[in-house]
Amino acid sequence: MLWHFCYLVAMKNLCLKSVYFLIIHFAVLACNSKKEKRILVTENPRKELIRHATGFSISVHSPALTIIKVNSPWPEAKAPFCYALIKKGYNLPQSFDSTKYDAVIRTPVQRVIATSTTHIAALEALSADSSLIGFPNTAYISSKRTRERVDKNLIKDLGKNESINTELALNLTPDVIFGFSINSQNNPYKTLQESKIPIVYNGDWVEETPLGKAEWIKFFAAFYQLPKRGDSIFNTIENNYKEAKKLALSAKEKPSVLSGALYKDVWYLPGGKSWAARFIEDANANYLWKNNDLSASLALSVESVIEKGLQADFWISPSQFTSYKELMDANQHYMRFKSYKKRKIYTFARTRGATGGLLYYELGPSRPDLVLKDLIHTFHPELLEDYEPFFFKPLE
């Protein structure tokens, strides 16, 4: 009986050891399987469809590797910038050469510094604005939603864009800084790069078409692993814009339009190939300087503007002026224009944030559909009778 009892105990221990062995074996297999999934395998890249923007491209090499190329971070940039976006939880293959890229960023990012108010509009559209932890000169932020975070000290003021407080920026430990620069001479960015903070240049402001600027939402979406949401947001804006443009073509008249105002002795107004000029064209109005080939601003004498624009039916974007009295007090020449006499001047300067920033500069590039509808309502009020303008409003 004793030997039988010992035999049963031995067999029980053997079974338990077998069970333990199987548990450990499957655990090891699971770990190895998980490790295999973590290895990044670069496949043939798939180009994301970019229909209007010319300043960037997106190539998806695998579910975990996306390459973004920024062709135009500023006007006349000599070379593109390339950024590798690596999904968190994945290892890099041995063949991956990080020196080929200007920055390698782990995504989705969770702590970012932005440097232009247009970036804020994109982050809010993606519901990613809670990731914003730093911004140069927060007084320029107009969005009510983001201003609340500024007031709660959740977004640190980093000084001026051209001289960012690098020490404070480093202390914030951002995953990425969305940079804005008018040229390659930006010493604070260089200092941050040397400290291994990824700098990614955004060139949405260089785009010359309304839908081109708005399509940069796809650029931001890639850093948050939200490509489908970025596509959906842009598709809605694009459809709204095209429908509004089609509606404008049904107008019976095509009014003439003047833009800009004097700064000291120079009248600045949009070039004929500019973003602002395209809005006027798509609103089915006749911009008097449409035949000019510049995409930047024109700098003209008041005499030349009077010669061509004195009889313009409408006058839009008269700089920072918000009332006819302000125009009159600033320069008596303004009173000579037909649009002044007929009270046909419209401005975006009346739509401001809590600290006085102009919402048009922050949100307008991201929402060209709203800008276009404003102008259609201005030039052809019969087409959008019940429409409430968002940016452009009559001078007081």
Secondary structure, DSSP 8 states (H G I E B T S, - for coil): -HHHHHHHHHHHHHHHHHHHHHHHHHHHHHHHHHHHHHB------EE---SS--SEEEEEEETTEEEEEES-SSTT-SS-EEEEEEETT-B--TT--GGGSSEEEEES--SEEE-SHHHHHHHHHTT-GGGEEEES-GGG---HHHHHHHHTT-SEE-EETTEE-HHHHHHT--SEEEE--SSS--HHHHHHHHTT--EEE--GGG--SHHHHHTTHHHHHHHTT-HHHHHHHHHHHHHHHHHHHHHHTT-S---EEEE-EEETTEEEEE-TTSHHHHHHHHTT-EETTTT---SSEEEE-HHHHHHHHTT-SEEE--TT--SHHHHHHH-GGGGGSHHHHTT-EEESTT-B-TTS-BHHHHHTTT-HHHHHHHHHHHH-GGGSTT---SS-EE--
